[in-house]
Structures are given as C-alpha cells and as structure tokens.
Amino acid sequence: MLIKLEEQRLSINSKKDLEGMKAAGRVVAAALKAMRAAVRAGITTAELDAIGADVFKAHGARSAPQLVYGFPGVNCISVNDAAVHGIPNDRPLEPGDNVKLDVTAELNGYIADAAITVNLPPVSPRDEALSEAARRRASR
C-alpha cells in the first residue's frame, strides 16, 4: 500500500489518536536507542538499518518512508556531509564519522518521526560545536 503525502492530514481528535501517536513514538524511541547503542567504527549503515528494522518488527510497526515513497531502506541513515535521507549501505563507519539516524515508524495508522546525530570519536572541535548547538536548540 502506498500512502500519498498530500492526502495525509493528522489531527488528534480523541484519546485513541493520542495513544496511537504515543505508541508509534515509543517504537521510534526504541529503534533509535538500539541503533545508537550499536553505532561504532566498523559497523555498516545497512547493519544499523537492520537493527532498527528488528525493533519495528518486534512492535508490529512499518517503515513510513517505505510506505510513503518507496524508500529502499527501513530508516534514513546519513554519514558526514550527507545531510538527510541517506540510503543504508555496506560502507563501514569510521572513527570521526558524523552519523544521522532518522527513524519514522507507522503503527496502526499513526506515524512518528525523530532523528539523532551520533559522532564517532575522535570528534573534531567543529563537529562537537555543531552538535552542542543542536542540543541547545532542541532543549528550548
């Protein structure tokens, strides 16, 4: 089933809607936690994607990017200068890489999305400053 973005409208009109959004959000949080814990030099973005896919499967969730626009991976994983929507592949991560994990899950008709950035040591002063600025902005 392919969902067309322009047809999607979401309003939280009931407790059921709120609970549906929270449930989808919990799947996203669980996938991000598992993927973040696995980020290390030598792992590939395809392996990270499989970890996220396993979390989705365990919760009965599906990849919203796959449903909405036929994305070739389950999650978007971008490395270094690839800003967003990176396609998971067999390139191993290396020390100093900047890894963006973007997870969007569909669960029972509700979609949740979140992203984090993980910097593999050694982290350059520039990357640390950028990450700190993003953390400050997100905490507002």
C-alpha positions as CSV (number, residue, x, y, z in Angstrom):
1,M,0.0,0.0,0.0
2,L,1.4,3.4,-1.0
3,I,0.3,6.4,1.0
4,K,0.3,9.8,-0.7
5,L,1.7,12.5,1.4
6,E,-0.7,15.2,0.1
7,E,-3.6,13.1,1.3
8,Q,-2.4,12.8,4.8
9,R,-3.8,15.1,7.5
10,L,-3.4,14.4,11.1
11,S,-5.5,15.9,13.9
12,I,-5.5,14.5,17.4
13,N,-9.3,14.4,18.0
14,S,-9.5,11.7,20.6
15,K,-7.7,9.9,23.3
16,K,-7.4,7.0,20.8
17,D,-5.5,9.3,18.4
18,L,-3.2,10.5,21.2
19,E,-2.5,6.9,22.4
20,G,-1.8,5.9,18.8
21,M,0.7,8.7,18.3
22,K,2.4,7.8,21.6
23,A,2.6,4.1,20.7
24,A,4.3,5.0,17.4
25,G,6.6,7.4,19.2
26,R,7.6,4.6,21.6
27,V,8.6,2.4,18.6
28,V,10.7,5.2,17.2
29,A,12.4,5.8,20.5
30,A,13.2,2.1,20.9
31,A,14.6,1.9,17.4
32,L,16.8,5.0,18.0
33,K,18.0,3.7,21.3
34,A,19.0,0.3,19.8
35,M,20.6,1.9,16.8
36,R,22.5,4.5,18.8
37,A,23.9,1.8,21.1
38,A,25.2,-0.1,18.0
39,V,27.0,2.8,16.4
40,R,30.7,2.1,16.3
41,A,33.6,2.1,13.9
42,G,33.3,-0.9,11.5
43,I,29.5,-1.3,11.6
44,T,27.7,-0.5,8.3
45,T,24.7,1.7,7.9
46,A,22.9,-1.4,6.4
47,E,23.6,-3.3,9.7
48,L,22.3,-0.3,11.7
49,D,19.2,-0.2,9.5
50,A,18.6,-4.0,10.2
51,I,18.7,-3.3,13.9
52,G,16.0,-0.6,13.5
53,A,14.0,-3.0,11.3
54,D,14.1,-5.7,14.0
55,V,12.7,-3.2,16.5
56,F,9.9,-2.3,14.1
57,K,9.1,-6.0,13.5
58,A,9.0,-6.7,17.2
59,H,6.4,-4.0,17.7
60,G,4.4,-4.6,14.6
61,A,5.5,-1.3,13.0
62,R,6.4,-0.5,9.4
63,S,8.8,1.9,7.8
64,A,6.9,5.1,6.9
65,P,9.5,6.1,4.2
66,Q,9.0,2.7,2.5
67,L,5.2,3.1,2.7
68,V,5.1,6.8,1.6
69,Y,7.7,6.9,-1.2
70,G,9.2,3.5,-1.6
71,F,12.4,4.3,0.2
72,P,14.9,1.4,-0.3
73,G,15.9,1.1,3.4
74,V,13.8,1.0,6.5
75,N,15.5,4.0,8.1
76,C,17.3,7.0,6.7
77,I,21.0,7.0,7.8
78,S,23.3,9.7,6.6
79,V,27.0,10.0,7.2
80,N,29.1,13.1,7.3
81,D,28.2,15.6,4.6
82,A,25.1,13.7,3.5
83,A,22.6,15.9,5.3
84,V,19.4,13.8,5.2
85,H,17.7,10.7,3.8
86,G,20.8,8.7,3.4
87,I,20.2,5.2,2.0
88,P,21.7,2.4,4.2
89,N,24.6,0.6,2.5
90,D,27.7,-1.6,3.1
91,R,30.1,1.2,3.8
92,P,31.6,0.7,7.3
93,L,31.6,3.6,9.7
94,E,35.0,5.1,10.5
95,P,36.4,7.0,13.5
96,G,35.4,10.6,13.3
97,D,32.2,10.0,11.3
98,N,29.1,12.0,11.9
99,V,26.1,9.7,11.7
100,K,22.5,10.9,11.5
101,L,19.8,8.3,12.4
102,D,16.4,9.3,11.1
103,V,13.6,6.9,12.1
104,T,10.0,7.2,11.0
105,A,7.6,4.4,12.0
106,E,4.0,3.7,11.1
107,L,2.0,1.8,13.7
108,N,-1.7,1.1,13.3
109,G,-2.2,4.1,11.0
110,Y,-0.2,6.6,13.1
111,I,3.3,7.9,12.1
112,A,6.0,9.2,14.4
113,D,9.4,10.5,13.4
114,A,12.6,11.5,15.3
115,A,16.3,11.8,14.4
116,I,19.6,12.0,16.4
117,T,23.2,12.6,15.5
118,V,26.0,10.4,16.8
119,N,29.6,11.4,16.5
120,L,32.2,8.6,16.5
121,P,35.3,9.6,18.4
122,P,37.6,11.3,17.8
123,V,35.1,14.2,17.4
124,S,36.5,17.3,15.7
125,P,36.0,20.6,17.6
126,R,33.8,21.8,14.7
127,D,31.6,18.7,14.9
128,E,31.4,19.0,18.7
129,A,30.4,22.7,18.4
130,L,27.7,21.9,15.8
131,S,26.3,19.0,17.9
132,E,26.3,21.2,21.1
133,A,24.4,24.0,19.2
134,A,21.8,21.4,18.0
135,R,21.4,20.1,21.6
136,R,20.9,23.6,23.0
137,R,18.4,24.4,20.2
138,A,16.5,21.2,20.8
139,S,16.3,21.7,24.6
140,R,14.5,25.1,24.2
